[in-house]
Amino acid sequence: MNIELLLEDFCYYSSYIRGVSPMTVKRYREKIGAFYRAMEIKNIEEVSEKIVHNYFLQGRVNKKWKTTTYRTYYMTLIVFFRWCIKKGYLETNFAETLEVPKLEKSLPKAMKRKDALLLLEVVYNYPYTHRSLKYRNHAIFSMFLLTGLRKNELLNLKLTDVDLENLTVFVRQGKGNKDRIVPMSYTLAQSLKRYLLERKKQRRTCSEFFVSSNRNKGYSENGLKLLVNQLRKASGIYFIIHTLRHTFATLMLEGGCDIFSLSKMMGHSDIKTTTIYLSTTAEHLRSQVVKHPLNMD
């Protein structure tokens, strides 16, 4: 059976029967496609334990895969092969015989408060070709830094998801297909109001909250990538979008937010995921250590 056609069937099944997110389906296409192209496989019957093991060895040795990359390919192929067995196209799940390296215990990288403020200042004062970009981009980065939204959560926001009157952001089907409501600060609300006023002047009527600079459609992932590259150079601060989410979590803890509330705002399924941020901020830990009974007044 042609493996490319099988992949299409698998993605269709995953999307409409299992109900996985579009991003997960995109990952399936990318990772499984990369596997059969690299190993020059046309039919599923050609897959063997040797081929699978060689692919992962090449990834670690030649492509310098990080542990997270290795595990992403592993989890993707193991699910695909499991489906192939269920459908009768394979007898053995060759990914199950792989050894999986342990994840490195690294702390999330976050900006200091002064760098976050500098970045917002640079975003606002950057010499854009049009004034509307100033307000839109400042609203985007304010949203990231003041709500901790993930990249796709922000790009998928609809106009109706942002409630300035009640100061809330409704995150529709975030990671794990979960809805959540994130409170909005007055500072963020002011930035969003400026952007919405400018958006109205530009006569943008699409349903997406953040819009393209020259078309009546939602802001794209590629547009965001280009903007991030511009701002890295202008600010002298290296960051990725996920750095902004880590920064939100760290600064919230430093400001005194409790771990349970932060976990809810971040959309974590398990509060253990949130507790890693307790190790990233010395200020939070310092505020706790002074509670030791032997500390002198």
Sequence and secondary structure as in RCSB ss.txt:
>XXXX:A:sequence
MNIELLLEDFCYYSSYIRGVSPMTVKRYREKIGAFYRAMEIKNIEEVSEKIVHNYFLQGRVNKKWKTTTYRTYYM
TLIVFFRWCIKKGYLETNFAETLEVPKLEKSLPKAMKRKDALLLLEVVYNYPYTHRSLKYRNHAIFSMFLLTGLR
KNELLNLKLTDVDLENLTVFVRQGKGNKDRIVPMSYTLAQSLKRYLLERKKQRRTCSEFFVSSNRNKGYSENGLK
LLVNQLRKASGIYFIIHTLRHTFATLMLEGGCDIFSLSKMMGHSDIKTTTIYLSTTAEHLRSQVVKHPLNMD
>XXXX:A:secstr
 BHHHHHHHHHHHIIIII   HHHHHHHHHHHHHHHHHTT  BGGG  HHHHHHHHHHHHHTS   HHHHHHHHH
HHHHHHHHHHHTTS S  GGGGS              HHHHHHHHHHHHHS  SSHHHHHHHHHHHHHHHHH   
HHHHHT BGGGEETTTTEEEEEEETTTEEEEEE  HHHHHHHHHHHHHHHHTT   SBSSB SSSSSB  HHHHH
HHHHHHHHHH     HHHHHHHHHHHHHHTT  HHHHHHHHT SSHHHHHGGGGT HHHHHHHHTT TTS  
